[in-house]
Amino acid sequence: MTATQPPLTTHRFAMRFSSTPRGARLARRLCGHRLDAWGIPYGSDTHDGLTLITAELCANAVRHGHVAGRDFHVLLTVDPVTGTVRLEVSDTRGERLPRIPSATSEDEPGDGGRGLLLVEALADRWGCTARAVGGPGKTVWAECTDPGPTQ
């Protein structure tokens, strides 16, 4: 008789949210709760960083990716083998791509781009791709590696 280990399951949370500030706030709170349930506890550096990234990407989806009558979508996954946490936020505005303003530029509009500096600083990797499923638009994603174990 051979002993087998139970298969490792990638943790996965996916949900659509209304493209409103309230929807962005709910997405941030639910992702924070899910991270805690998966073993990335409230108050840890990893949890706090991922919560900030979630808040920024969801706020951007609402502010810059909003199309009337369309929701935004969040996908949060944790690979327990590598400890990689991946957040994807998809909206329906494919023509408005994110960009980080230069740190010395004075000609940037007052309402855009600065929050992505947080994402750049906190994430190990991040980027933007065409939305794969669920309609037209884009997906902005970020990945962080959690140094601690996940459940």
FIPA-208251 format. One record per residue (C-alpha): residue in one letter; x negated, y negated, z; residue number from 1. Coordinates in Angstrom, 3 decimals. Last residue first. Layout:
REM residues N
REC  semi         X         Y         Z  vextor
REC     a         X         Y         Z     NUM
...
This chain:
REM residues 151
REC  semi         X         Y         Z  vextor
REC     q     3.131   -26.983     4.517     151
REC     t     0.449   -29.351     3.299     150
REC     p    -3.161   -29.400     4.479     149
REC     g    -5.090   -32.664     4.841     148
REC     p    -7.265   -34.528     2.329     147
REC     d    -4.235   -35.564     0.283     146
REC     t    -5.272   -36.212    -3.296     145
REC     c    -3.469   -39.101    -4.919     144
REC     e    -1.801   -39.292    -8.315     143
REC     a     0.138   -42.108    -9.958     142
REC     w     2.678   -42.139   -12.769     141
REC     v     4.493   -44.711   -14.881     140
REC     t     6.998   -43.051   -17.175     139
REC     k     8.320   -44.897   -20.192     138
REC     g    11.536   -45.439   -22.078     137
REC     p    14.006   -43.575   -24.249     136
REC     g    16.131   -40.730   -22.952     135
REC     g    16.054   -38.200   -20.154     134
REC     v    12.896   -36.315   -21.005     133
REC     a     9.264   -37.115   -21.925     132
REC     r     9.219   -40.850   -21.216     131
REC     a     6.254   -42.273   -23.075     130
REC     t     3.202   -42.408   -20.864     129
REC     c     1.764   -44.783   -18.266     128
REC     g    -1.200   -44.397   -16.004     127
REC     w    -2.547   -43.686   -12.556     126
REC     r    -5.510   -41.940   -10.959     125
REC     d    -6.961   -41.753    -7.441     124
REC     a    -4.220   -44.093    -6.304     123
REC     l    -4.634   -46.763    -3.604     122
REC     a    -6.663   -49.500    -5.328     121
REC     e    -5.044   -49.272    -8.770     120
REC     v    -1.583   -49.011    -7.207     119
REC     l    -2.299   -52.075    -5.098     118
REC     l    -3.549   -53.998    -8.159     117
REC     l    -0.298   -52.908    -9.774     116
REC     g     1.461   -55.203    -7.334     115
REC     r    -0.156   -58.265    -8.943     114
REC     g     1.307   -57.685   -12.371     113
REC     g     4.157   -60.082   -12.571     112
REC     d     6.162   -62.910   -11.143     111
REC     g     3.818   -65.896   -11.179     110
REC     p     2.917   -65.508   -14.832     109
REC     e    -0.798   -65.039   -15.389     108
REC     d    -2.741   -68.049   -16.644     107
REC     e    -5.146   -68.325   -13.725     106
REC     s    -7.070   -65.161   -14.536     105
REC     t    -9.843   -64.292   -12.103     104
REC     a    -8.597   -60.886   -10.920     103
REC     s    -7.600   -59.837   -14.418     102
REC     p    -3.976   -58.858   -14.638     101
REC     i    -3.120   -55.159   -14.412     100
REC     r    -0.815   -53.918   -17.121      99
REC     p     2.510   -52.143   -17.201      98
REC     l     4.290   -51.494   -20.503      97
REC     r     7.487   -53.287   -21.478      96
REC     e     8.471   -51.718   -24.840      95
REC     g     9.551   -48.407   -23.329      94
REC     r    12.286   -49.959   -21.217      93
REC     t    14.396   -46.982   -20.055      92
REC     d    12.767   -46.251   -16.712      91
REC     s    10.688   -43.387   -15.358      90
REC     v     8.839   -43.257   -12.031      89
REC     e     6.395   -40.386   -11.602      88
REC     l     4.626   -39.636    -8.319      87
REC     r     1.974   -36.952    -8.093      86
REC     v     0.497   -35.650    -4.840      85
REC     t    -2.570   -33.480    -5.292      84
REC     g    -3.413   -31.261    -2.330      83
REC     t    -5.193   -28.846    -4.677      82
REC     v    -3.474   -25.634    -3.579      81
REC     p    -0.380   -27.247    -2.039      80
REC     d     0.489   -29.056    -5.296      79
REC     v     2.737   -31.898    -4.208      78
REC     t     5.430   -33.307    -6.478      77
REC     l     7.519   -36.477    -6.609      76
REC     l     9.757   -37.214    -9.593      75
REC     v    11.691   -40.476    -9.620      74
REC     h    14.220   -41.552   -12.258      73
REC     f    15.541   -44.995   -13.109      72
REC     d    19.192   -45.668   -13.817      71
REC     r    20.787   -47.241   -16.888      70
REC     g    23.960   -49.360   -17.020      69
REC     a    22.128   -52.567   -17.850      68
REC     v    18.507   -51.894   -18.788      67
REC     h    15.950   -52.448   -16.027      66
REC     g    12.292   -51.726   -16.702      65
REC     h    10.731   -54.970   -15.440      64
REC     r    12.456   -55.633   -12.123      63
REC     v    14.020   -52.259   -11.305      62
REC     a    11.212   -50.083   -12.666      61
REC     n     8.693   -52.492   -11.138      60
REC     a    10.334   -52.149    -7.719      59
REC     c    10.173   -48.360    -8.098      58
REC     l     6.469   -48.457    -9.014      57
REC     e     5.627   -50.819    -6.152      56
REC     a     7.616   -49.049    -3.430      55
REC     t     6.299   -45.642    -4.476      54
REC     i     2.701   -46.887    -4.422      53
REC     l     3.251   -48.380    -0.975      52
REC     t     4.774   -45.117     0.277      51
REC     l     1.876   -43.156    -1.201      50
REC     g    -0.614   -45.326     0.662      49
REC     d     1.252   -45.047     3.966      48
REC     h     1.605   -41.276     3.640      47
REC     t    -2.076   -40.804     2.774      46
REC     d    -3.243   -43.066     5.592      45
REC     s    -1.092   -41.170     8.085      44
REC     g     1.710   -43.076     9.810      43
REC     y     4.490   -40.732     8.748      42
REC     p     3.158   -37.238     8.222      41
REC     i     2.031   -35.554     5.006      40
REC     g     3.250   -32.063     5.923      39
REC     w     5.943   -31.467     3.302      38
REC     a     8.716   -32.848     5.528      37
REC     d     6.707   -36.066     5.943      36
REC     l     6.311   -36.379     2.176      35
REC     r    10.078   -35.830     1.736      34
REC     h    10.927   -38.577     4.220      33
REC     g     8.608   -41.027     2.482      32
REC     c    10.084   -40.095    -0.903      31
REC     l    13.587   -40.652     0.491      30
REC     r    12.646   -44.061     1.921      29
REC     r    10.950   -45.288    -1.246      28
REC     a    13.810   -44.090    -3.469      27
REC     l    16.357   -45.766    -1.172      26
REC     r    14.490   -49.083    -1.370      25
REC     a    14.307   -48.878    -5.169      24
REC     g    18.042   -48.100    -5.374      23
REC     r    18.846   -51.066    -3.096      22
REC     p    16.700   -53.337    -5.263      21
REC     t    18.807   -52.201    -8.222      20
REC     s    18.316   -49.753   -11.105      19
REC     s    20.513   -47.134    -9.512      18
REC     f    18.516   -44.051    -8.597      17
REC     r    17.965   -40.696   -10.267      16
REC     m    16.382   -37.898    -8.257      15
REC     a    13.541   -35.406    -8.259      14
REC     f    11.667   -33.825    -5.331      13
REC     r     9.208   -30.992    -5.864      12
REC     h     6.858   -29.066    -3.578      11
REC     t     4.716   -26.676    -5.580      10
REC     t     5.310   -23.220    -4.277       9
REC     l     2.551   -20.871    -3.282       8
REC     p     3.534   -17.266    -3.866       7
REC     p     3.828   -15.056    -0.794       6
REC     q     0.658   -13.119    -0.172       5
REC     t     0.439    -9.492    -1.061       4
REC     a    -0.733    -6.564     0.980       3
REC     t    -1.415    -3.387    -0.930       2
REC     m     0.000     0.000     0.000       1
